[in-house]
Amino acid sequence: MFFDYLCAHNFSSFMQNRKLLNIELGRVSADQYKELPESGIVVVLDNIRSAHNVGSAFRTSDSFKIDKVWLCGICAVPPSAEIHKSALGAEDSVVWEHVDDTMDAIRRLKEEGYTVVSAEQTVGSVMLDAFEPEPGRKYAVVFGNEVAGVRQDVVDASDFCLEIPQFGTKHSLNVSVSVGVILWHFRLHL
């Protein structure tokens, strides 16, 4: 029956659009991931209250080979069934650290030479489509709480803020979506 379908519906078109099998994706193990070259990018989660959003940030960070995820304040930490549900094991490949206060992470990152960038809508924010990261520079990208965004003191301590251009009525994205959009932009240009 399937063969008849293929014959009737252009087999070459089917093969051209065939979904890849997991074994064809060239995935690396968690140990191999840790041996890959550093990207120079870390993610800082500022009091993300949903463990599912934390897990999504891990999964996206793994996808774009982010060096580390900083979990700050009320963020859930691994091991967590809720994190694992959306991270799909990325919490095991991406290095992470928890600190009680986001400003402690920001201070440490600045001491290590990172440019701190908050994903936030501010008076002087830089639109993402107008920003091109500098190769060789290390970036720490801060993503804020689902309701309050990035804390004002963290915004104040940032080197600058990036804003995702939006064109609808909400001007708000789920933090997990923001992580994906911004990290893709960074990796596109580095």
C-alpha positions as CSV (number, residue, x, y, z in Angstrom):
1,M,0.0,0.0,0.0
2,F,2.8,2.5,0.9
3,F,4.7,1.5,-2.2
4,D,1.6,2.2,-4.3
5,Y,1.3,5.6,-2.7
6,L,5.0,6.4,-3.5
7,C,4.5,5.4,-7.1
8,A,1.4,7.5,-7.5
9,H,2.9,10.5,-5.7
10,N,6.4,11.1,-7.2
11,F,8.9,9.0,-5.2
12,S,11.8,11.5,-5.8
13,S,9.8,14.3,-4.2
14,F,9.1,12.1,-1.2
15,M,12.8,11.2,-0.9
16,Q,13.8,14.9,-1.2
17,N,11.6,15.8,1.8
18,R,12.1,12.7,3.9
19,K,12.6,13.4,7.5
20,L,16.0,12.5,8.8
21,L,16.3,9.7,11.3
22,N,17.9,10.4,14.7
23,I,21.0,8.4,13.7
24,E,21.5,10.6,10.6
25,L,21.6,13.9,12.6
26,G,25.3,13.6,13.7
27,R,24.5,14.1,17.4
28,V,27.3,14.1,19.8
29,S,27.2,12.6,23.3
30,A,27.1,14.7,26.4
31,D,30.8,14.0,27.0
32,Q,31.7,14.9,23.4
33,Y,29.6,18.1,23.7
34,K,31.8,19.2,26.6
35,E,34.9,18.7,24.5
36,L,33.7,21.0,21.6
37,P,35.3,24.4,21.3
38,E,33.8,27.1,23.5
39,S,31.4,29.6,21.9
40,G,32.2,32.5,24.2
41,I,28.5,32.8,25.1
42,V,26.9,32.1,28.4
43,V,23.2,32.4,29.4
44,V,22.1,34.0,32.7
45,L,18.5,33.2,33.8
46,D,17.3,35.9,36.2
47,N,14.7,34.4,38.5
48,I,12.8,32.3,35.9
49,R,10.0,30.8,37.8
50,S,8.9,28.0,35.4
51,A,11.0,24.9,35.5
52,H,9.7,24.2,32.0
53,N,11.2,27.5,30.8
54,V,14.5,26.6,32.5
55,G,14.5,23.3,30.7
56,S,13.8,24.9,27.4
57,A,16.7,27.3,27.9
58,F,18.9,24.3,28.6
59,R,17.8,22.6,25.4
60,T,18.3,25.7,23.3
61,S,21.6,26.3,24.9
62,D,22.7,22.8,24.0
63,S,21.5,23.3,20.4
64,F,23.6,26.4,20.0
65,K,26.6,25.1,22.0
66,I,26.4,27.7,24.8
67,D,29.2,27.3,27.3
68,K,27.3,27.6,30.5
69,V,23.8,28.4,32.0
70,W,23.7,30.5,35.2
71,L,20.6,29.7,37.2
72,C,19.9,32.7,39.5
73,G,17.5,33.2,42.4
74,I,14.3,31.2,42.2
75,C,15.3,29.2,39.1
76,A,14.7,25.5,39.5
77,V,17.9,23.5,39.3
78,P,18.7,20.0,38.0
79,P,17.8,17.3,38.8
80,S,14.2,18.2,38.2
81,A,11.6,16.2,36.4
82,E,10.0,19.4,35.0
83,I,13.4,20.7,33.7
84,H,14.2,17.3,32.2
85,K,10.8,17.1,30.4
86,S,11.6,20.1,28.3
87,A,15.4,19.9,28.3
88,L,15.4,16.3,27.1
89,G,18.8,15.7,28.8
90,A,20.5,18.9,27.8
91,E,20.8,19.7,31.5
92,D,23.5,16.9,31.5
93,S,25.5,18.4,28.5
94,V,25.4,22.1,29.3
95,V,27.5,23.2,32.3
96,W,25.4,25.1,34.8
97,E,25.8,26.9,38.1
98,H,23.3,28.3,40.6
99,V,23.7,31.5,42.5
100,D,21.3,33.1,44.9
101,D,21.6,36.6,43.5
102,T,21.8,37.4,39.8
103,M,24.1,40.4,40.6
104,D,26.7,37.9,42.0
105,A,26.8,36.1,38.6
106,I,27.0,39.5,36.8
107,R,30.0,40.6,38.9
108,R,31.8,37.3,38.4
109,L,31.2,37.4,34.6
110,K,32.4,41.0,34.3
111,E,35.6,40.0,36.2
112,E,36.1,37.2,33.7
113,G,35.8,39.7,30.8
114,Y,32.3,39.0,29.6
115,T,30.2,41.7,27.9
116,V,26.9,41.5,29.8
117,V,23.8,41.9,27.6
118,S,20.3,42.0,29.0
119,A,17.4,40.9,26.8
120,E,15.1,43.7,27.7
121,Q,13.0,46.6,26.3
122,T,14.6,49.8,27.6
123,V,14.9,53.4,26.5
124,G,18.3,52.8,25.0
125,S,18.0,49.2,23.9
126,V,19.7,48.0,20.7
127,M,17.3,46.3,18.3
128,L,18.5,42.7,17.7
129,D,18.4,43.1,13.9
130,A,20.8,46.1,14.1
131,F,23.3,44.2,16.4
132,E,26.2,42.1,15.2
133,P,28.3,40.5,18.0
134,E,32.1,40.9,17.7
135,P,34.0,37.7,17.0
136,G,36.4,36.8,19.9
137,R,34.4,38.8,22.4
138,K,32.7,36.9,25.3
139,Y,29.0,37.5,25.9
140,A,26.8,36.8,28.9
141,V,23.2,37.1,27.8
142,V,20.7,37.7,30.6
143,F,17.0,36.6,30.3
144,G,14.5,37.8,32.9
145,N,11.5,36.6,34.9
146,E,8.3,35.8,32.9
147,V,6.4,38.7,34.6
148,A,8.9,41.3,35.7
149,G,11.7,40.8,33.1
150,V,15.3,41.4,33.9
151,R,15.7,43.1,37.3
152,Q,16.5,46.8,37.0
153,D,19.8,46.6,38.9
154,V,20.9,43.9,36.5
155,V,19.8,46.1,33.6
156,D,21.8,48.9,35.1
157,A,24.9,46.7,35.5
158,S,24.6,45.5,31.9
159,D,26.9,46.8,29.1
160,F,23.8,47.2,27.0
161,C,20.3,45.8,26.3
162,L,19.1,43.9,23.3
163,E,15.5,44.1,22.2
164,I,13.8,41.7,19.8
165,P,11.8,43.7,17.2
166,Q,8.1,42.9,17.5
167,F,5.2,44.0,15.3
168,G,2.0,42.8,17.0
169,T,0.0,44.0,19.9
170,K,1.7,42.2,22.8
171,H,5.4,43.2,22.5
172,S,6.1,40.3,24.8
173,L,7.5,36.8,24.1
174,N,7.8,33.8,26.4
175,V,11.3,33.8,27.8
176,S,12.0,30.4,26.2
177,V,11.2,31.9,22.8
178,S,13.4,35.0,23.5
179,V,16.3,32.6,24.4
180,G,15.9,30.9,21.0
181,V,15.7,34.0,18.9
182,I,18.6,35.8,20.6
183,L,21.0,32.7,20.7
184,W,20.3,31.9,17.1
185,H,21.2,35.5,16.2
186,F,24.5,35.3,18.2
187,R,25.5,32.0,16.6
188,L,24.5,33.3,13.1
189,H,27.1,36.1,13.5
190,L,29.9,34.3,15.4
